[in-house]
Structures are given as C-alpha cells and as structure tokens.
Amino acid sequence: MDRQRELCDILNRWAYEYYVLDDPSVSDREYDKLYDELKTLERESGVVYPDSPTRRVGGDPVAAFTRHTHIMRLYSLDKAVTDDELSAFFTRVRKAVGETSYTVEYKYDGLTVCLTYENGAFVRATTRGNGVEGEDVTEQVLTIQSFPLKISYQGTLEVRGEAVMRLSVLEKYNEQHPDEPLKNARNAAAGAVRNLDPKVTKTRNPEILFYDVNYMSPNILSSQEETMAFLKKEGFKTFPFFRVCDSGESVKAAIDEIEIGRKNLDVLTDGAVIKVNGLSVREQMGYTDKFPRYAIAYKFEAEEAETTVLNVFWQIGRTGKLTPLAEVEPVDLAGATVRRATLNNYGDLTRKRVKVHSRVLIRRSNEVIPEILGAVSEGEGGIPVEKPVVCPACGSTVKEVGANIFCTNEKCPPRVVQKLTHYCSKNAADVEGMSEATLTVLYEQKNLRRFSDLYRLKAEDFQGLEGFKEKKINNLLSAIEKSKRIPLDRFLYALGMGGIGRVAARDLAEYGSIDAVKSLTFDELIAMENIGEITANAICAYFANQENAAELDRLFACGVTPFVQKRTATGAFAGQIVVLTGSLSSLSRAEAQKRIEEAGGVSASSVTGKTTLVIAGESAGSKLEKARKAGIPVIGEEEFLQLLNAEKDD
C-alpha cells in the first residue's frame, strides 16, 4: 500500500507538470510504466485511492444527467460592447465604493463548470446550468487532467472554470475524424462535457481553465489576486494572463493587450472580464437579480477580415427586391470559410465604395451571412457595379421604392421559387424536405408555379429527376399531404402577404377564419398592435386581388384546411409571451419557436410591454438589453431545454 500511495503521488506530480505547467519532466513511456504498475497494485489490493490517476480513464455511459444545487449561486456577467458602457461600469463602481483596484482576465468561450471539494478531496463537477442548479458531469470531468483530485485546503470549496478545447486539438481531432468533424471549439468543448458517454469526453481532450472561487468555508481569501494565487498553489490550471489595475485607463490598456494577443492564442476567446479586486468591496456592491455589480464582461466586436470582391450579383427575393450579394475570395472568419457577403441595397453598395476587385472589410457574427463593412482599397482595375435597369433574372423593368430596387414581374422565376420556399418553410406549411433546390428543379422541369401545384404532385412527376429515389419521393409526398392540415396563423404567414410576419399572422388568426380576416377593414387592421398602415394596405390589396382569391379557392379544393390552434393551458410556457434572442446551439430558431408554441406559449419577435420571458442564446443583442432594463425574466438555453424536456416527460 505504501508503494501504491507513492505511485499515486508521483504520477499526479508528473500529470501536473504535463497538463498544468506544460513542462513535462519524464517521457510518456516512463509515465506509462508506473501507471501500469499502479493498476496492477490496485487490482491486487482492491483499493483505489480517491486521487488515483486511474479514476480519470472514463467510466461507462450514464443514463442521464442528474441535477445538483450549487452551494452558492453562479452568476453570469453583464456585458459591455463599447467604451462608453465600460466607462459607465467604472462610474457605478466609484459611486458605490469610491476608487478601487480591478483585475482583468481573458473571457474564454467554452462551457462553465463548477468543481466541489470537501476536506481536501474532489467530490463532484457540475455545469453552471441556470446558476442555482446545474447538471452533474463528474464522470465526464474526471477524464480531464487539468485539475487536482486532492488539495491541501481542508474546508468546503467550489471552484469555477471554463471547459475549453484548444484550437490545435480541434484541428487534430477533425483530421482524425473527417466523416464527423466538429463545427467549432466552443460547441466541441460543451459537447464533450455534456456527453452521456465519458469516453467521448476523453477522446476530445478538453481542459479546464480556472478563474474563480465560487464558495469557500472557512474563507481565507481577500481578493481576486489572492484567489488566482490560491488556485495555482492548489494545482488548478489557470491562464497566464492576469492584470491588476488601479484605474479605468489601465483596465482599458489591459483590454487592448487581450484584443491584440487573442489573435495568436490557441484558445477561443471573445472578450475580457473585469472584476473589482477586493472581496470585501464586492460584498458592499452586491448583486442584481442576474449579475454581480462588481464585474463585467467586455465583449469584442464580431470578427472581421479583409478579402477581395470577385463579383457582385443580384439576388431576387419573394417580394421582388433585388439585393446585391458579393462573391469574395475565400477567407476564414469566426470559425467558417466565407465566400459570400451581403450588402443591403444599391445605395449601401455605393456608399461603402464597393467595386469588383475592391479590397473590403467584412464582419461575421451570430452565424449569419457576413456583411461588407466597406472598401479598404479599390484595388487595381476596380470595376463599378452598375445599378440594374431591368431585372437580371427575367429582364422585366424594375422600380425604385425608397432605397430599394424591385422587379415588377410577379412571375419572375427566382421570385416564384422564393415564394414557394417560404410557403414550405418550417414556420409556414412545414413541408419537410422541400428545399429551395428541390423547388427550383420542380419549377424548371415540372412547371411548378403556385402553392396549389404542390398538392397536385404525384410520384410519377418525380420520375427521371436526378437525385429523386423512391424513398425521397414518398417522404416528400407524405410531407405535402401532412401540410394540408395547418394552423391558421401559419397558413396566413405562408401566403406571404407584404409585412405579415409570424406575430401579425398570429394576431390575425385570432379572428378565427380566412373569411373573417378577409372581411377586416383598413381601420380595423391598423387598430391592431402589430399592424401599421403599410401592412394594412398590403393585406387589403392581397384579398382584393382576383388571382389570390382564385389561388385560395384552389388550395381549399386540394384539401388544405386551416384551423385555429387551441393553446394548451397547462404547458411549460402556457400564458407566456416569449422572445428568442441570440443563437441556440441545439435547436434552430424555427424549431425553438415551434416548441414554445407546442408548450402553450406565444413566440414573439420583439420585446414589448407584453413580453413575459426572454430566452437568450449566444451573442444575444439589443433585445436582451431591452429585457434587462424592463425587468423581464431572462433564461439561457440550458434552462429552456430543461423546461421543454420536463414538458415532454409530463
């Protein structure tokens, strides 16, 4: 047993040198030799010490994550994205406690985890969850080597860190798994820790960077500076960058260091974290309902890059609007290879001095199509982009309405395809599998022109079309048939009336039938909260159009049956008006909205006085800020999924 204890201590020291200090003192072969000896002794003795490195191999898959209540709530951070917002934070601190010192650290982009220790021994690991409760991920975290299983501190301790996957590790993993590459380092780290199979966690090689003591009893610390020294002393891996600043100016200088340095890091970061240094000063400042008043995250601008415009072409939407889209020299940006970037309209294009062969600055955020910010230089032989005088797709005349250009031809091919695509989308008729590419083929080869033409399609219509085999054909026909029975609000949205989004469509559906909506007057329409004069005119014009009336008759004759969807009074979101902001990693926005409504809620597009809940995903923006100022409850993606899963279990 003495030898077994000795081996544990030696191997833990070597692992600390390798994984925490990045300074190994022995070869892998020498480590493996002693590790195998330890396993043999453990088999013979039947004893495995709590801090034995053999505990880190990754056990059997767990059936489900169990919930764990944190000893002390784990708060998220308020954020600043401008110098003015950061200065406002300093002003609030000075008003509360006077002049004080601050610390500045990197803000890592991964998954927050909380580790608990009792009497010097590691007890469990959990995710942050909603701040009060998290998921127990002990088995998964045990496979990670960047923290100790035994520490010298003998009280009760919760330490906080960020599980990350280094960019070099991600690259190597994707080389070894070309059939199932991981999308980005943030999702890869979160997916590793929140995977029911610990062996999957181990294959992804995440690590944890520690930055906070969430709870300590008895408390022996008085500052963030002491906290970081304590974490290092006890063997937790910390990031080497740490600044103590005595003024707002020195904080900004440290943030500038981070912004420059992060471009060469092997860890994904998206900002800096500023904290009041003294713990007693923090106690004076306290907390809001959601954030500590003594800390803030300074988020950097969305990622930007320079590239060259190769060509500019015009995209025609379902309303006939022509939008300039630039083909650019491929460039890596925010975890993706960008080949196209958008401009709002012709005026935007000229104001930003964008020409073919221009060198331009582009920005990508929230995983949407990148935007051109402006020309850096015109480049050699820059070719001006001409304003269209006819539609580039059909040759029809165009008209200018304000800053935008529209094709005047209702039957313009890409315009028709876009209308059909909108009709088939998830939040509309939800014809699963009927993509824009499929609709383009059917438009070009099978004369698909109207919504009602979808319901006349037969299996033989797909024969001879490339890529359409029996299973795919049957699935499409089944989805088309299923879409005939459709909630009235989704049907109104699917028709594509000008200005009618999902919220306005839901309001109109409250009238109970298409006939009731058709009979609404202009004055009745503009009296509704979400409908203005332009939209009211568009609705009146739609129902006054004889072709639209005929198309509605054709749809009904094909068996399309809109119905008023009764909202459940007992679902997880019953009675709630819910706004989604930011991006969710596990669900598309459309799917999330659908799930909210299935659970009795109303999914709204903007924060108003009637909003009762905001769900904030990654890179949430102005809607989140508005909700905070109005005191509207906000939850994150994890809590949202918990509510949905609870609904499903019930």
N, C-alpha and C positions, 0 to 999 in steps of 0.2 A: 504493500500500500504506500510505503514511503517512496518507492520508485514511481508509482503511478502519480502521486502528488507532485513529484519532481518533474515528471514529463509534462503534466498539465501546465506548470509554471513556465517551463522552458518554451513549450510550443506557443503559449499565449504571448510570451515576450517576443518571440520571433514574428508572430502574426501582427502584433502591434507595430513592430519595426517595418514590416512589409506593407500593411494596409493603411496604417495611420500616418506613420512618419515617411512612407515611400523611400525607406532606406534599409533594405534587407541586409542582414549580416551573415546569412547562410544560403546555400543553394537550395533549390526545390527538392533535389534528391536527398539532401541531409534532413530537411523538414519531413519528407515523406517517410524516411526510415524510422524516425522517432514516433511519428504519427501511427504507423503500423504497429510498433511496439506497444503504444498506449492502447490501441484497440484490442490487442491480444490480452493485455493485463485486465482490461475491463471485462472481457468475456470470462476470464478465469475467476475474477473476484466477484463478478455480478454487481459491481458498484460503478456508477458513473457520477463523478463529481459535478456539482451544478455549473462550474465554469469550465468543464471539459470541452476542448475544441471539437470533439466528436459529435456534440449536440448540434453543430452547425451544418450537418450534411443535408438536411431537408427530409422531413418525415413523409408519411402518407398523406394523400389529399384529404382536406377537411370537407365535411358535408356542407357546411355553411358558416358564414362569419357570425360570431356571437357579439352582442352589444356589450360595451363596457363604459361605465361612467367615470370620467376623469375626476381626480381628486379636486382639481381646480380648473375652472373653465378655460379653454384655449380660445382666446380671441383672435379674430382676423384683424387686418390692419386697414385703416383708412388710407386713401392714396392721394398723391398729388401728381399732376402731369405737367404743371407749369411752375416757373419760378415764383409767380405771384401766389399760387396755392401753397408752395413751400414756405414763403415768407409769412403767409397768414398763420401757418402752424407755429413758427417761431414767435409770432406776436401773441398767440394764445398761451404759449408756454410762459412767456415773460409776464403776462398779466396774471397768471395763476401763481407762479413761484419766483418771479424775478429772473435774473441772469443765472444760467446754469450750464453745465457741460453736456455734450452729446456724444453718442458713438455712431459710427457709420460702417455698415457691412454690406456685402453683396446680397441681393434678393435672388434666391435660387428658384428655378422653375421646375418643380417636381411635385412630390406628394408629401405633405406634412405628416410626421409620425411622432408619437409620444411614448417614451420608454419609462417604465416604473421599476424602482429598486426599493427593496426592504432589507435592512440590516446588512447592506453591502452586496446583496445578491440581486441579479436581474430577475424580475418577476414576469413582466409581460410587455408587449408592444401593441399599440393601437393606432388607428388613423385619427385625424382630428375630428372627422365627422361634422356634426353641427356645432362643435365647440364644447358641448356638455357631454355628449355621448359619441363614441367612435366605435369602429369595428376592431375586434381582437385579431391581430395579424401576427401573433407571437411566433407561430411555426414558420411563417414566411420570413420574418425579420431575423430569426435565428440563423438563416443561411448567409446573412450579411456579416462581414468580418470587421467593419469599421467602428465597432463599439465593444466595450468590455462586458463580460458576463459577471465579473466580480470587481467591486470598487472598495476603496478604503473608507469612504463615508458610510456611517452605520445608521443613519436615520432613514426617514421616508423621503423618497426623491422622485420627481417626474422631470425628465429632460426632454427637450423638444429639438427636432432636427428635420431636415428635408431629405427624403429619399430621392436620389438623382441617378441618372445613367449617363456616364461620361460620353461625349460625342464620339470619341475614338472607339469606345466599347460598342456603341450603337453601330458604327460603321463596320466593325469586325463581325458583329452579330449578323448584320444584314448580308455580308459576304458569305457567311456560313449557312444562311437560311434564305437563299434567293427566291424561293417559292412563297415565303411568308415574311416579307420584310416588315420591320416596324416603322411606323409613319414618322415619329419624331421622338426626341429624348424624353420630353415631358410625359407623353402618353405611355412610352415604353416603361418608364420608372413606375408610374401609377399602376399600370397593368401587371408589372412584376410583383409588386407588394400586395395588390388586391386580387391575386390569383389564388383560387382554391387549392392549387397544387404547389406546395413549396418547392418542388423540384424545378418547376418553371421559373420561379423566383431566382433560383441558383443559376440557371443557365443564362440569365440576362445580366448577371454580375452587377446589380445596383450597389450603391454605397449610400451612407447617411452622413450628411454634414450637419454638425450640431451647433446651435447658436443661442440656446436659452435654457434656463432652469425655470420650469413652469410652477413647481411647488417644491418646498424643502422644509422639513421639520425634524430637528431644530434648524433654523436658518443661520448660516454662518457667513452670508454674503451681504455686501452693502452697495454694490454697483455692477453694471454690466461688464466693466473691466475685470472685476473680480470673478464674475460669472464665467467669462471666457477662460481665465487662468485656471479656474476650478475644473472646467470641462477638459482642458488639455492635460492637467495633472492627473485626472482620473482615467485618462486613456481614450476619451471620445475624440473622434476625428473632427477637426474644425478647419475652416478655410483660413489661409494665412493672412488675408487682407482684413485689417481691423484698425479703425482710426478713432482716436479720442479727440474731440474738437471743442474749443471753448467759445465759438461764435457761429452765427449763421454763415458768415463768409467762409470760415474754414470748413464747415459742412459742405457747402457748395463746391469748394475745391476738391474735397474727397469724392464727391459725386462725379466730378469731371474725371478724376482718376479712374473711377469704376467704368464710366462710359467708354473711355479710351481703352482700358485694359480688357474689358469683356470681349472685345473682338478677337482676342488671341487666346481666350480661355477654352479649356476642354469641357467646361460645364455650362449648361444652358442657364442664362440669367436674363432677367427682364427689368432690372432696376436696382435701387439701393434702399436699404432700411435704415432709418434714422430713429434713434431712441434717446430719451433722456437717460443720462448715465446713472445717476443716483437712485437707488431703490426707494429711499425714504421720500425723495421728491416725487417719484412715481405714485406713491401712496397718496400724497397730497392731491395729485391731479385726478386720480381715479379713472373711471370708465364711463363711456356712453352705453347704450343698450347693446351696441355691436362692436365697439372698438375701444382700445385703451387710448386715453387722451395724451399719453406721453410718447407715443410712437407714430410713425407714418411711413408709408412706402412711396418712394419717388419712382414712378414708372417712366421708363424711357419711351420716346416716340416709337411708333411702329417701324419695323425695319425698312431701310431704304437702300437702294443700289443704283448705280449708273449702268446704262446699256444704250444700244443704238437702235433707232427705229428703222426697220427693214421695209415696212409698207403700212399703209393705212387703208382700211376698207370700211364700208358702211354696213352696219347690222340693222335689219328691219324687224321691229317688234310687232306684237299683235295689234297695237293701235296705229301702226304705220310709221311710228317715229324712227328716224334714222339716227343711229348712234355711232360715232367714229370709234373704231377699235384698231389698236396698233399691234402689228406683229413686230416683236422685238428680238434682238439677238438673245438667245437663252442665257439666263443669269440665275444663280441660286439666291433665294431670298426667303427668309423666315421658314426654312425647312422644306422649300419646294423649288422646283425649277420653273421659272416664269418665262413664258413665250408670248404672252399677250397682255396688253394693258389697256385700260379703257379711258376715254375722255367723255365728258358729259354731252357736249354738243359742239357745233362748229365754232361758236363764239369762244368756248373753252379752249378749243384746239388752237385758234389764232392768238388768244390772249397768252397762252403758255408758249407761244413761238415754236410749236411742234411742226417739223417738216420731215419728210422721208430722208433718212441719213442723219437726222439730228441725234446728238448725244443727249439723253434725257435722264432725269432722276425719277425713279418710280418707288412707290411705297406699297407694302402689303401688310394688312392686318386683318385679324378675325377670319382668316382663311377665305376671304372673298377675292374676286378678281382684282389684281393690282391696279392702282391708279397712277397715271402720269402726273407728276407734280409740276413739271416744267422742263424746258430745254436748258441744258448746261452749256452746249455749244451747237451751232448749226451743222458742223461737220463739213467736209469737202463735198461740193456739189449738192447741197441741200435742196430738195425739190418741194416747193409749196404744195399743200393739199388743197385741191380745188373744191369750192362749195358745189354740191350737186345741184344741177338744174332739172334733172329728171331722176327718177328712182333707178339706182344701179341694178336692181333685180328685175324690174319689169318694164322700165322705160317710160312709165307714166309721169305726168307732171307732178311737181312737189309744191308744197305750200309752207310758208314760214308762219309759225304761231309763237310769238314771243321769241325766245332764244332757240327754239327747236324747229326742225325741218321734218315734214311728214309726207309720206307717199299718199296720193289721193285715191289710189286704186284699191278698193275693198277686196279685190280678188288677187292682189299681188301674192305670188306663190309663198315666199317666206313668211309673209304676214298671215296667210291662211294656216300654214303649218304651226306658227306660234300660237294662234288661237286654239287649234286642235290640241297642242301640247298643254296649254293652260287648262283646257276643259278636262283633260285626262289626268291632271296632276293630283297629288295626294289630298290636298285640302279642297279639291273640287270633286269631280266624279270618281277620282281614285281608281283609274283603270290601271291596275298593276301591270308593269311590263311594257306599257305602251309609251315608249320613249320618243323623243324628238326624231331620232334617227329612223325608228320604225315608221313613224308618221310621215316622214319625208319620202321613204320608199313607197308607202301606200298612196301618197299624193301623186308621185311621179308615175307610178306604174299601174295603179288601180283606181285612179280618178276619185280618190277620197277628198271631198271638198267641205262637207258640212258635218256638224256633230251627229246628225241623224244618220249619216252614211256609215258611221261606226257600227250601228245596230243592225245594219243590213249585211255586214260581212259574214261570209261563210268559209268553211275550211278550204273549199276549192279556190277561193280568192287568193290564198297564200301559196298555192302550189306553184312551183317554178321560181319562187323568190329566194334568192341566196340567203342562207342562214336560217330559214324557217323550216324546222323539222316538226314532226307530228306533236311532240310534247309541248314545244313552244307555242304552236298554233292552238292546241287545246287550252293551254293556260291563258292565252290572250282572249280567246272566245269566252272562256269561263269568267274572266275579269270583266269583260264587256257586259255580259249578262248580269253579273252581280251589281254592276254600277247602275242598273235601271232603277233600283230602289235606292233613293238618295235623299238625305235630309234637305229640306227646303233651303236652308241658308247656304249649304254647299252648292246646290243647284244654281241659286242666284249668283253666287260667286263664279261658278263655272262658265256662265253665259258671257262673262267678260264685258259687262256694261262699264262705260267710262267712269272711273273714280270709285267703283264699288270694290272695296277690299272686304276682308272677312268680317270685320266688325260691323260695317254698314250692312253687309248681307245678313248678318245675324239680326240686326235691328229690324230690317225689312221682313224677315221671316216671322217675326212676332205677330204679323198681321194674319198669318195662318194659311195663305194660299197664293198662288201666282195671280189669280184673278183679283184678289184683294190688293196685291201690290200694284198690279196694272192700273187699278182704278184710283190710286193715290194722286192727288193734285200736286202741282208745284208748291203751293203754300203748305200743304200737309208734309211734303217731303223736307222742305227747308226748316220746318219746325223741329225735325229730329236732330238729336245732339250731334251725330256723326256725319250729317249730310249738309253740304253747303250749296250755293246757287249753281255752280258749275256741274256738280254731281247730280243735282235735282234735274237740271236741264237734260243731262245725258240719259237719265232714267226715263224721263218723259219722251225723249226722242227715240229711245230704243223701242218702247212699246208702241209708238206711233208708226214705226217702220213696218210696212206690209211684209217684207221678206222675213223680218224677225218673227212676226206673228205666224207666218207660214211655217217657219222652222220650229217654233214651239209646238204647233199642231203636229208636225211630222215626228218630233220627239215623243210626244204623248201617244201617237199612233203606234210607235215602235215599242211601247210598253214602259217608257220612262215614267216613274211615279214619284214625284217629290212628296215628302211627308214632313210634318212638323215633329221634330225630335223632342220627346219629353225628357227633361233633365232629371237625373236622379236626385232625390232629396237627401240621400244618405252617403254619397260618395266622399272620397277624401277631400275633394275640392268643391263640394256642394255649397252653393251660395257665394262662392268666391269669384272675384273678377281678377284674373291672373295675367301678369305681363312677363314675358320672357325677354331677357336681355343678355347679350354675350353669346358665346358658342358653347354647346354641350358636347362632351367627348363621347357619350354613349348613345345619344339619340339625335336624329336630325330635328331641326326646328319644327318641321311639319308634323313629324311623328309625336314630338312632345306636346304640341298644341292639341293634337287629336286625343292623346292620352288624358290631358287635362279635362277635355270636354266629356270623354267617356266616364270620367270620375266626377261629373256633375258641375264642373267649373265652366266659366266663360273665359276664353283666351282672347285678351285684348291686345291691341298693337301699341298703345301708348299709355303712359301713366297719367291718370286724371284723378279728380276728387273721388271717383267711384272705385278706383283700384284698391283691392284689399290685400294683395300679395304680389311680390316681385320675386322671380326666380333668376338669380344672377349666375351666369356661366363665366367662362374665361373671357377676359378683355371686355367686361361689361362697361358701358359708357354712360352717356348722359341720362338715360332712363334710371339707372341705378342711383346716380347723384340726386335726381329729382325725387326719387322714392325716399332716400335718406332724409332729405330736407323736409319732406312732408310727413315723416314718421311712419311710413308704410312698412310693414314687416317684410324682411328680405330673407330668403333661404338660398342655399347653394345647391349644386347639382346632386350631391350625395344625399342630402335630406329630401330633395324632390323625388329621387329614385326610391328612397325608403317609403315615402308616402304612397307611391304607385305600387310598390311591392306589397305593402300592407293591404292596399285595396284589393290586389289580386288574391292574396291569401284569404281575405274575408269572403 
